[in-house]
Amino acid sequence: MPKQVVVRRGTRRRTGPHLTFGPEAIVATHPAVRAWRQEAWEIFSALPWPTTQDEPWRRTNIRRMPSPAALAQGREAPEPTPDLLRALADEAPAGELVLHGPRLHLRRVDPALEAQGVLFLDLRTAEAQHGDLLADLLGQVVPPAEGKFAALAHALAQNGVLVYVPAGVHLERPLHALLWGPGENVAHFDHVLVWLEEGASATVIVEWASPNQQQPSLHAGVMEVHVAARADLRLVELQSWGEHVWHFSHERVKVHREAQANWIFGSVGSRLLKSFMEIDLVEEGAEGYMSGFYFADDHQHMDHDTQQNHLAPHTTSDLLFKGALKDTARSVWQGMIYVAPEAQHTDGYQANRNLILSEGARADSIPGLEIMANEVRCTHGATLGRVDDEQVFYLRTRGLSESEAKRIIVEGFFDEVLQRIPFEGVRERFREVVHEKMSRGI
């Protein structure tokens, strides 16, 4: 349990939830993996819980974060629904992996991929069959010291996914992983590793999801992505937790020489969300692209903290995040482009667009630049607006109701991001969410 610190009046107590589990909950059989998780727990124990006095957390208060009664066991009901299990790609995926909490629910992989050395495994199987490899990869991209929740996820990850693509292997069809996390008053911790060796290429879809339930639950996760020299990755990430889940994640994509990463992110679920999302362009010629979509309603609070780190010359990054908010929802987007002194000839861009659909909704958009080199081109922008009454009137003159008109306008607002998603199945999943949220009224 984290140490409870008593402080004098005028300062804030750095306390967190009361955890009923500790290092005895570490699940690891491989000696090196277990040692790693124990070290992560020690880091977790030493780090304070974040408060609004910490700059990255200034606009997200976790003081009322739930105290989960237990770790999820993988027996919580209900099971994943058929619509979640349907293929999101336009063609049959090369591999499917469904985890129900820490329990493996489904695994299908094309044998031809396994013959080429491709690994697409749940984390427990990866540890049992490839423990030395897993131990070598853990923490290489996101170290436990990254933050309190990163250390917690590293230490107690009950489940997760390992994607490993050897050098020169090209996956023509995507891999799809669903991490299903039902349950009330429980905690889910997971770890996703995507590792492409030199010259490899792959498309990976990762989705977190759960049903809406009454009592709150906690989720903390880590995603580590490595794209080696001249590799090419398309990463589609969907977050559709139930609106009772408090979701925290640390995610980073590290891109090497002349490699490319196209990261597409969608967030529609959770009660409160705080995600740190970074692209590190660590060698010359690296390219990184981030496209984000979020839609918050009711009392949802979504805080996305993005970082584009140019650490080598002749690197390119491009970020576009779009969000819609209604009812009393709130979003926070904090974006930063960092250019190191040696990263000459950098080309960086970031933009955040927000559509406010209700008087009580609020969006905070905070772009930033930190440029230490002098031969660069970096730009940023942020906008906030409401539905145009003239557009609504025009559509109503064409026979649409007011709610139908607004839904079409919102779908059009998101279309720029949706068209970056390579699969119609994923785009349709988002359209269904837009329709559902808009149908609740404005």
NUDO-52765 format. One record per residue (C-alpha): residue in three letters; x, y, z. Coordinates in steps of 0.001 Angstrom, whole numbers, plus 500000, padded with zeros to 6 digits. Example, Ala and Ser with C-alpha at 12.3 -4.5 7.8 and 13.67 -1.06 7.14 Angstrom:
2
ALA512300495500507800
SER513670498940507140
! end
This chain:
442
MET500000500000500000
PRO501383503463499186
LYS502690505359502187
GLN500182507850503603
VAL501975511136504225
VAL500659513642506759
VAL501488517211505756
ARG500913520640507222
ARG498047522888506241
GLY498714524774503018
THR500093521793501096
ARG498286518902499416
ARG498515515296500499
ARG499942513014497854
THR497659510080498466
GLY496148507607496082
PRO493707504740496194
HIS493934502138498917
LEU495284499065497131
THR494313495771498704
PHE497119494013496836
GLY500860494472496749
PRO503995492769495386
GLU502516489371496248
ALA500213489953493252
ILE503126489951490801
VAL502514487285488176
ALA505773486018486653
THR507493482653486434
HIS510575483562484386
PRO513309484719486827
ALA514365487787484821
VAL510772488872484189
ARG509919488453487853
ALA512968490452488927
TRP511940493175486485
ARG508412493350487881
GLN509683493450491463
GLU511989496323490565
ALA509039498124488973
TRP507049497672492190
GLU509863499253494181
ILE509813502223491798
PHE506034502447492136
SER506298502445495930
ALA508883505238495876
LEU507015507550493503
PRO504337509904494873
TRP500824509904493515
PRO500390512777491057
THR498378515833492086
THR497185518981490366
GLN500381520658491583
ASP502261518599488971
GLU502184520389485614
PRO501113517376483495
TRP498236516766485938
ARG497147520335486556
ARG493808519892484780
THR493107516310485850
ASN492353515642489496
ILE492501511992490603
ARG491623512689494235
ARG488355510736493867
MET489926507825492031
PRO488345504539493168
SER490065502040495417
PRO489600498667493675
ALA488650495793495939
ALA490581493182493963
LEU492497492378490813
ALA490404491211487877
GLN490378487420487563
GLY489109486900484017
ARG485888485337485246
GLU483922488583485403
ALA480765488711483297
PRO479766489436480612
GLU481734487852477796
PRO482853489953474780
THR479902490715472513
PRO479734489458468895
ASP479996492986467468
LEU483329493454469268
LEU484615490129467998
ARG483813490865464374
ALA486817491588462179
LEU487599495301461954
ALA489830494943458924
ASP488466494859455372
GLU489908491369454950
ALA490362488460457296
PRO493119489296459805
ALA496320487295459863
GLY495910486925463597
GLU493251487456466274
LEU493819487558470006
VAL491075488121472599
LEU491876488440476294
HIS489130488394478943
GLY490980490057481784
PRO494054487895482437
ARG492471484885480732
LEU493105483959477092
HIS489684483815475413
LEU490637483290471770
ARG493770483017469638
ARG493951482427465892
VAL497150482986463890
ASP498028482156460297
PRO500566479274460506
ALA502529480847457648
LEU503368483798459902
GLU504594481594462702
ALA506796479776460187
GLN508471483133459467
GLY509151483725463154
VAL506312486169463819
LEU505093486126467423
PHE501528487179468258
LEU500911486010471802
ASP499282486932475057
LEU501870488021477613
ARG501655484905479790
THR502244482583476858
ALA505068484832475644
GLU506738484560479043
ALA506344480777479134
GLN507633480197475596
HIS509954483183474971
GLY510867484416478443
ASP514386485563477556
LEU513136487661474641
LEU510366489190476738
ALA512784490063479525
ASP515043491819477000
LEU512165493937475614
LEU510391495024478804
GLY510968498678479628
GLN513117499428476581
VAL510670502077475323
VAL508644503081478408
PRO510639502646481648
PRO508776502180484961
ALA510182505469486252
GLU508070507256483611
GLY505338507728486215
LYS503365506229489075
PHE500880504457486809
ALA503582503267484408
ALA505425501611487281
LEU502194500075488584
ALA501363498580485177
HIS504915497271484713
ALA504788495591488117
LEU501318494059488087
ALA500494493500484421
GLN498142490522484519
ASN497801490320480774
GLY498909491940477562
VAL500096491306474049
LEU503448490652472391
VAL503789491345468665
TYR507259490523467322
VAL508027490747463593
PRO511523489572462529
ALA513738491538460151
GLY512515491712456576
VAL509121490067457232
HIS506124491851455690
LEU502637491169457039
GLU500114491656454261
ARG497103491308456582
PRO496609492940459999
LEU496835491552463507
HIS493877492331465815
ALA494020492188469618
LEU491041492835471906
LEU491626493348475630
TRP488227492895477258
GLY487965494116480855
PRO484574493740482533
GLY484001493900486273
GLU483129496277489090
ASN485455497414491876
VAL488350495633490178
ALA491697496681488724
HIS493044495743485301
PHE496754496091484480
ASP498171495240481082
HIS501240495645478910
VAL501344495788475106
LEU504640495268473259
VAL504933495783469498
TRP508429495167468137
LEU509342495419464441
GLU512885494521463461
GLU514778496122460573
GLY512903496293457275
ALA509742494659458653
SER506209495928458095
ALA502904495279459856
THR499472496625460680
VAL498357496125464279
ILE494928496881465773
VAL494688497032469572
GLU491373497635471336
TRP490517498081475013
ALA486836497625475785
SER484330496769478514
PRO480595497087479131
ASN479084499974481079
GLN478652498889484698
GLN477558500574487925
GLN480594500531490205
PRO483924502121489233
SER486993500190488147
LEU490634501056487517
HIS492832500369484508
ALA496529501157484065
GLY498447500116480988
VAL501742500485479183
MET502253500319475425
GLU505820500020474102
VAL506368500165470344
HIS509728499799468587
VAL510062500435464847
ALA513563499546463697
ALA515446500988460716
ARG513458501023457455
ALA510490499303459087
ASP506901500421458494
LEU504137500189461105
ARG500457501099461012
LEU499066501063464551
VAL495327501472465140
GLU494377501898468792
LEU490774501990470045
GLN489752502812473627
SER486113502016474318
TRP486059501278478035
GLY482760501396479861
GLU482018504796481333
HIS482756503546484864
VAL486474502923484201
TRP489300505206485304
HIS491924504733482582
PHE495615505633482775
SER498240504791480163
HIS501806505519479147
GLU502407504861475456
ARG505426505525473264
VAL506442504693469702
LYS510184504795469028
VAL511074505197465340
HIS514552504552463948
ARG516466505403460762
GLU514287505888457649
ALA511413504059459353
GLN507799505163459467
ALA505045504849462066
ASN501436505802461385
TRP499567505810464711
ILE495785506223464654
PHE494019506590467977
GLY490360506701468973
SER488957507298472448
VAL485258507179473304
GLY484970505386476656
SER486050505672480326
ARG484892507869483199
LEU488260509594483456
LEU491190509183481077
LYS494785510328481319
SER497019509118478478
PHE500630510042477839
MET501316509394474143
GLU504718510018472573
ILE506537509496469312
ASP510331509497469554
LEU512128510030466239
VAL515523508811467309
GLU517471508473464046
GLU517834510357460787
GLY514983510070458317
ALA512439508787460856
GLU508788509727460264
GLY505921509648462739
TYR502241510436462193
MET499530510620464869
SER495807510953464159
GLY493428511109467111
PHE489670510991467592
TYR487748511436470862
PHE484104511990471748
ALA483113512667475361
ASP479618513069476771
ASP477810512996480120
HIS480483513594482834
GLN483439512070480993
HIS486868513642481437
MET489532512914478804
ASP493102514194479052
HIS495511513365476210
ASP499123514459476676
THR501044514105473393
GLN504726514586472665
GLN506565514604469325
ASN510284514289470062
HIS512686515052467209
LEU516005513676468407
ALA517874513380465084
PRO518184515452461884
HIS515846515167458876
THR512902513813460840
THR509197514441460218
SER506148514375462481
ASP502503515261461912
LEU499727515207464512
LEU495991515857464132
PHE493613515319467065
LYS489887516058466760
GLY487336515914469550
ALA483662516532470200
LEU482093517189473596
LYS478553517352474896
ASP476630517536478191
THR479150518434480929
ALA482100516516479477
ARG485598517960479508
SER488642517324477370
VAL492237518364477818
TRP494819518128475079
GLN498398519123475857
GLY500736518802472901
MET504444519470472575
ILE506885519335469693
TYR510430519039471016
VAL513406519534468703
ALA516813518587470095
PRO519875520745469275
GLU521211518137466834
ALA517834517666465091
GLN518397520104462239
HIS516022520083459236
THR513109518921461360
ASP509584519198459965
GLY506953519085462701
TYR503250519925462776
GLN500465519549465335
ALA496807520582465367
ASN493891520071467740
ARG490285520840466715
ASN487338520718469119
LEU483587520855468517
ILE481454521925471502
LEU477915520560471381
SER476520521694474774
GLU476760524774476963
GLY478211522790479859
ALA480993521097477879
ARG484571522389477999
ALA487750521817476000
ASP491257522922476987
SER493711522880474098
ILE497357523649474834
PRO499826523300471940
GLY503520523900472516
LEU506909524085470838
GLU510361523626472361
ILE512913524152469610
MET516643523894470304
ALA517789523836466641
ASN517743526683464108
GLU517042525017460752
VAL513556523663461298
ARG509956524073460197
CYS507520523582463076
THR503941524848463309
HIS500989524238465579
GLY497396525304465988
ALA494240524745468005
THR490604525649467433
LEU487362525440469366
GLY483921526009467880
ARG480239525130467926
VAL477844523656465398
ASP476990526251462761
ASP473285527152462979
GLU473217527966459283
GLN474435524470458431
VAL471747522982460654
PHE469096525179459004
TYR470272524180455516
LEU470056520464456320
ARG466629520889457911
THR465347522506454727
ARG466345519223453036
GLY463943517285455252
LEU466226516242458113
SER465326516631461768
GLU467501518859463949
SER469141515840465630
GLU469846514181462268
ALA471337517414460927
LYS473667517781463908
ARG474739514144463686
ILE475700514584460025
ILE477667517737460868
VAL479545515930463642
GLU480330512996461347
GLY481616515454458755
PHE483778517133461389
PHE485468513804462175
ASP485745512686458559
GLU489260514120458103
VAL490547511814460830
LEU488349508853459904
GLN489716508851456363
ARG493184508262457789
ILE491977504970459272
PRO492885502215456799
PHE489878499963457489
GLU486200500551456871
GLY485340498284459805
VAL487157500606462218
ARG485574503678460656
GLU482132502071460986
ARG482791501294464673
PHE483450504999465262
ARG480385506065463301
GLU478259503791465472
VAL479650505467468588
VAL478944508940467180
HIS475387507901466376
GLU474884506438469859
LYS476224509495471674
MET474304511910469469
SER471072509921469930
ARG471151510737473646
GLY470211514311472762
ILE472025517629473098
! end
